[in-house]
Amino acid sequence: WSRVVLLAAFVEGASAFGTLAIVATHLHQRLGLALSAAGAVVALFGAGGMLYMVVARALIRRLGETGLTRVGGVLFGLSFVALGYVPHWTLALPACLVAGFGFFMLHNTLQTHATQMAPEARGTGVTLFACALFLGQSAGVLVAAALLGRIGSAAVVAGGGAVLIVLALLFARAIAGHDRATYLG
């Protein structure tokens, strides 16, 4: 189970942060926003995370871990797909807000599993999780930068979103299987 969680953290780091690193530049180049305005739009990602914190308790109760993973990852991924192709900067505002909201739904569930993947060595588990996440982030930025000149920023941003959707659906399925195996075995 630890390998699944660590692989998911690596892929999340690569696709989420590799993509997020170029969103402001994408909005500047594609939609003509000043870099300061594009940065302000991307800051709504953090506001989405704060909004999640306000409603987290109710969402956790209602959706459970698999639902948080599935819904959060799909919201996050679809927001990146939308950011890739929005025709006007005003549409990037809700996309960045929803992306942040979805990220925290997915990421916090991953973090929870990081604390539980090695109960006898929680500190080591969380350290490995952080390592996988940040190695993924570094790899994602490298891949995104390499792809920019070849396929353009819109495809890179949307592609990062597509990877996040697949990750969320696969990890939600893995959680369900892991939970069944844990309770039955």
C-alpha positions as a Markdown table, in Angstrom:
| # | Residue | x | y | z |
|---|---|---|---|---|
| 1 | Trp | 0.0 | 0.0 | 0.0 |
| 2 | Ser | 2.9 | 2.3 | 0.7 |
| 3 | Arg | 4.1 | 2.1 | -2.8 |
| 4 | Val | 0.7 | 3.0 | -4.2 |
| 5 | Val | 0.5 | 6.1 | -1.9 |
| 6 | Leu | 4.0 | 7.2 | -2.8 |
| 7 | Leu | 3.5 | 6.7 | -6.5 |
| 8 | Ala | 0.2 | 8.7 | -6.3 |
| 9 | Ala | 2.1 | 11.4 | -4.4 |
| 10 | Phe | 4.8 | 11.5 | -7.1 |
| 11 | Val | 2.2 | 11.7 | -10.0 |
| 12 | Glu | 0.2 | 14.3 | -8.1 |
| 13 | Gly | 3.3 | 16.4 | -7.5 |
| 14 | Ala | 4.3 | 16.1 | -11.2 |
| 15 | Ser | 0.9 | 16.9 | -12.7 |
| 16 | Ala | -0.3 | 19.4 | -10.2 |
| 17 | Phe | 2.8 | 21.5 | -9.5 |
| 18 | Gly | 4.4 | 20.9 | -12.9 |
| 19 | Thr | 1.3 | 22.4 | -14.4 |
| 20 | Leu | 0.7 | 25.1 | -11.8 |
| 21 | Ala | 4.2 | 26.4 | -12.4 |
| 22 | Ile | 3.2 | 27.5 | -15.9 |
| 23 | Val | -0.4 | 28.7 | -15.5 |
| 24 | Ala | 0.5 | 32.3 | -14.9 |
| 25 | Thr | 2.8 | 32.4 | -18.0 |
| 26 | His | 0.1 | 30.6 | -20.0 |
| 27 | Leu | -2.5 | 33.2 | -19.0 |
| 28 | His | -0.1 | 36.0 | -19.8 |
| 29 | Gln | 0.9 | 34.6 | -23.2 |
| 30 | Arg | -2.4 | 33.2 | -24.4 |
| 31 | Leu | -4.9 | 35.7 | -23.0 |
| 32 | Gly | -2.7 | 38.8 | -22.7 |
| 33 | Leu | -2.9 | 39.3 | -19.0 |
| 34 | Ala | -0.1 | 41.2 | -17.3 |
| 35 | Leu | 2.1 | 38.8 | -15.3 |
| 36 | Ser | 1.0 | 40.5 | -12.1 |
| 37 | Ala | -2.7 | 40.0 | -13.0 |
| 38 | Ala | -2.0 | 36.4 | -14.1 |
| 39 | Gly | -0.3 | 35.8 | -10.7 |
| 40 | Ala | -3.3 | 37.2 | -8.9 |
| 41 | Val | -5.6 | 34.9 | -10.8 |
| 42 | Val | -3.4 | 31.9 | -9.9 |
| 43 | Ala | -3.6 | 33.0 | -6.3 |
| 44 | Leu | -7.2 | 32.0 | -6.3 |
| 45 | Phe | -5.9 | 28.5 | -6.2 |
| 46 | Gly | -5.0 | 29.2 | -2.5 |
| 47 | Ala | -8.4 | 30.8 | -1.9 |
| 48 | Gly | -10.0 | 27.6 | -3.1 |
| 49 | Gly | -7.9 | 25.7 | -0.5 |
| 50 | Met | -9.2 | 28.0 | 2.2 |
| 51 | Leu | -12.7 | 27.5 | 1.0 |
| 52 | Tyr | -12.2 | 23.8 | 1.3 |
| 53 | Met | -11.1 | 24.2 | 4.9 |
| 54 | Val | -14.4 | 25.9 | 5.7 |
| 55 | Val | -16.5 | 23.0 | 4.4 |
| 56 | Ala | -14.1 | 20.1 | 4.9 |
| 57 | Arg | -15.8 | 18.5 | 7.8 |
| 58 | Ala | -19.1 | 18.3 | 6.0 |
| 59 | Leu | -17.5 | 17.0 | 2.8 |
| 60 | Ile | -15.5 | 14.3 | 4.6 |
| 61 | Arg | -18.7 | 13.1 | 6.3 |
| 62 | Arg | -20.7 | 13.1 | 3.1 |
| 63 | Leu | -18.2 | 11.8 | 0.6 |
| 64 | Gly | -15.7 | 9.7 | 2.6 |
| 65 | Glu | -12.2 | 9.2 | 1.4 |
| 66 | Thr | -13.1 | 7.7 | -2.0 |
| 67 | Gly | -15.5 | 10.4 | -2.8 |
| 68 | Leu | -13.1 | 13.2 | -1.7 |
| 69 | Thr | -10.5 | 11.6 | -4.0 |
| 70 | Arg | -12.8 | 11.1 | -6.9 |
| 71 | Val | -14.7 | 14.4 | -6.8 |
| 72 | Gly | -11.7 | 16.5 | -5.8 |
| 73 | Gly | -9.4 | 15.1 | -8.4 |
| 74 | Val | -12.0 | 15.4 | -11.2 |
| 75 | Leu | -12.8 | 19.1 | -10.1 |
| 76 | Phe | -9.0 | 19.8 | -10.1 |
| 77 | Gly | -8.4 | 18.1 | -13.4 |
| 78 | Leu | -11.3 | 19.7 | -15.2 |
| 79 | Ser | -10.3 | 23.1 | -13.9 |
| 80 | Phe | -6.9 | 22.7 | -15.5 |
| 81 | Val | -8.4 | 21.5 | -18.7 |
| 82 | Ala | -10.6 | 24.6 | -18.7 |
| 83 | Leu | -7.6 | 26.8 | -17.9 |
| 84 | Gly | -5.9 | 25.4 | -20.9 |
| 85 | Tyr | -8.5 | 26.6 | -23.3 |
| 86 | Val | -10.5 | 29.4 | -21.7 |
| 87 | Pro | -11.2 | 32.1 | -24.3 |
| 88 | His | -11.2 | 35.0 | -21.8 |
| 89 | Trp | -9.3 | 35.6 | -18.6 |
| 90 | Thr | -12.5 | 36.1 | -16.5 |
| 91 | Leu | -13.2 | 32.4 | -16.9 |
| 92 | Ala | -9.8 | 31.6 | -15.4 |
| 93 | Leu | -11.0 | 33.1 | -12.1 |
| 94 | Pro | -13.5 | 30.4 | -11.2 |
| 95 | Ala | -11.3 | 27.7 | -12.7 |
| 96 | Cys | -8.4 | 28.6 | -10.4 |
| 97 | Leu | -10.7 | 28.8 | -7.4 |
| 98 | Val | -12.2 | 25.4 | -8.2 |
| 99 | Ala | -8.8 | 23.9 | -9.0 |
| 100 | Gly | -7.5 | 24.8 | -5.5 |
| 101 | Phe | -10.7 | 23.4 | -3.9 |
| 102 | Gly | -10.3 | 20.2 | -5.7 |
| 103 | Phe | -6.6 | 20.0 | -5.1 |
| 104 | Phe | -7.1 | 20.1 | -1.3 |
| 105 | Met | -9.8 | 17.4 | -1.5 |
| 106 | Leu | -7.4 | 15.1 | -3.3 |
| 107 | His | -4.2 | 16.1 | -1.6 |
| 108 | Asn | -5.5 | 15.9 | 2.0 |
| 109 | Thr | -6.8 | 12.4 | 1.4 |
| 110 | Leu | -3.4 | 11.4 | 0.1 |
| 111 | Gln | -1.7 | 13.0 | 3.1 |
| 112 | Thr | -4.1 | 11.0 | 5.4 |
| 113 | His | -3.0 | 7.8 | 3.8 |
| 114 | Ala | 0.7 | 8.9 | 4.1 |
| 115 | Thr | 0.2 | 9.0 | 7.9 |
| 116 | Gln | -1.4 | 5.6 | 7.9 |
| 117 | Met | 0.7 | 3.6 | 5.4 |
| 118 | Ala | 3.3 | 2.7 | 8.1 |
| 119 | Pro | 1.6 | 3.1 | 11.5 |
| 120 | Glu | 4.7 | 1.9 | 13.3 |
| 121 | Ala | 6.9 | 4.6 | 11.6 |
| 122 | Arg | 4.5 | 7.5 | 10.8 |
| 123 | Gly | 7.3 | 10.1 | 10.7 |
| 124 | Thr | 9.2 | 8.0 | 8.1 |
| 125 | Gly | 6.0 | 7.5 | 6.1 |
| 126 | Val | 5.2 | 11.2 | 6.0 |
| 127 | Thr | 8.9 | 12.0 | 5.1 |
| 128 | Leu | 8.8 | 9.5 | 2.2 |
| 129 | Phe | 5.5 | 11.0 | 1.1 |
| 130 | Ala | 6.9 | 14.5 | 1.1 |
| 131 | Cys | 10.0 | 13.3 | -0.8 |
| 132 | Ala | 7.8 | 11.6 | -3.5 |
| 133 | Leu | 5.7 | 14.7 | -3.8 |
| 134 | Phe | 8.6 | 17.1 | -4.2 |
| 135 | Leu | 10.5 | 14.7 | -6.5 |
| 136 | Gly | 7.3 | 14.6 | -8.6 |
| 137 | Gln | 7.1 | 18.4 | -8.5 |
| 138 | Ser | 10.6 | 18.7 | -9.9 |
| 139 | Ala | 10.0 | 16.1 | -12.6 |
| 140 | Gly | 6.7 | 17.7 | -13.5 |
| 141 | Val | 8.3 | 21.1 | -14.0 |
| 142 | Leu | 11.0 | 19.6 | -16.2 |
| 143 | Val | 8.5 | 17.7 | -18.3 |
| 144 | Ala | 6.2 | 20.7 | -18.6 |
| 145 | Ala | 9.1 | 23.0 | -19.6 |
| 146 | Ala | 10.2 | 20.4 | -22.2 |
| 147 | Leu | 6.7 | 20.1 | -23.7 |
| 148 | Leu | 6.0 | 23.8 | -23.8 |
| 149 | Gly | 7.9 | 24.4 | -27.0 |
| 150 | Arg | 6.6 | 21.3 | -28.7 |
| 151 | Ile | 2.9 | 21.3 | -27.9 |
| 152 | Gly | 2.2 | 24.7 | -26.4 |
| 153 | Ser | 1.0 | 25.8 | -23.0 |
| 154 | Ala | -2.7 | 25.1 | -23.6 |
| 155 | Ala | -2.0 | 21.4 | -24.2 |
| 156 | Val | 0.4 | 21.2 | -21.3 |
| 157 | Val | -2.1 | 22.7 | -18.8 |
| 158 | Ala | -5.0 | 20.6 | -20.1 |
| 159 | Gly | -2.8 | 17.5 | -20.2 |
| 160 | Gly | -1.8 | 18.0 | -16.6 |
| 161 | Gly | -5.5 | 18.2 | -15.8 |
| 162 | Ala | -6.2 | 14.9 | -17.7 |
| 163 | Val | -3.5 | 13.2 | -15.7 |
| 164 | Leu | -5.0 | 14.4 | -12.5 |
| 165 | Ile | -8.4 | 13.0 | -13.4 |
| 166 | Val | -6.9 | 9.6 | -14.2 |
| 167 | Leu | -4.9 | 9.7 | -11.0 |
| 168 | Ala | -8.0 | 10.5 | -8.9 |
| 169 | Leu | -10.1 | 7.8 | -10.4 |
| 170 | Leu | -7.4 | 5.2 | -10.0 |
| 171 | Phe | -6.5 | 6.2 | -6.4 |
| 172 | Ala | -10.2 | 6.3 | -5.4 |
| 173 | Arg | -10.5 | 2.7 | -6.7 |
| 174 | Ala | -7.3 | 1.7 | -4.9 |
| 175 | Ile | -8.6 | 3.2 | -1.6 |
| 176 | Ala | -11.8 | 1.2 | -2.0 |
| 177 | Gly | -9.8 | -2.0 | -2.7 |
| 178 | His | -7.4 | -1.4 | 0.2 |
| 179 | Asp | -10.3 | -0.7 | 2.6 |
| 180 | Arg | -12.0 | -4.0 | 1.5 |
| 181 | Ala | -8.8 | -5.9 | 1.9 |
| 182 | Thr | -8.1 | -4.3 | 5.3 |
| 183 | Tyr | -11.5 | -5.0 | 6.7 |
| 184 | Leu | -11.9 | -8.5 | 5.2 |
| 185 | Gly | -8.4 | -9.7 | 5.7 |
